[in-house]
Amino acid sequence: MSETLPVGDRPINLTQVLKLAGWADNGGQAKAMIADGLVLVNGEVETRKRRQMAAGDTVRLDLEDAPPPLRLS
């Protein structure tokens, strides 16, 4: 089961998504999670911190106790 994060038409990057989801407390923590290969976008490890996200993308964390995947809408 996944949760939904409404992003509409506005541009949003991956670090912002992690912060809005509550998965990262700040930009530095979000960037570290991405650099460590813990963030998957649409099922693939994403290492670009500034990756532009769009409605329909799915984000999940590669952690043992990870929160449910997040689908952007």
SULPE-V403597 format. One line per field, one symbol per residue. ss: DSSP state (H for helix, E for strand, C for the rest). phi: phi as a letter, one per 30 degrees, with the letter a starting at -180 (. if undefined). burial: # if it has 9 or more other C-alpha atoms within 8 Angstrom, else .. A space follows every 10 residues. Layout:
ss: ???
phi: ???
burial: ???
This chain:
ss: CCEEECCCCC CEEHHHHHHH CCCCCCHHHH HHHHHCCCEE ECCEECCCCC CEECCCCEEE ECCCCCCCCE EEC
phi: .bccbdcicd dbcddddddd didbdadddd ddddddiccc chibeccddc edcbejdcbb ccbdcddeec cdb
burial: ....#.#... .########. #..#..#.## #.###.#### #...##..#. ..###.#### ##......## ###
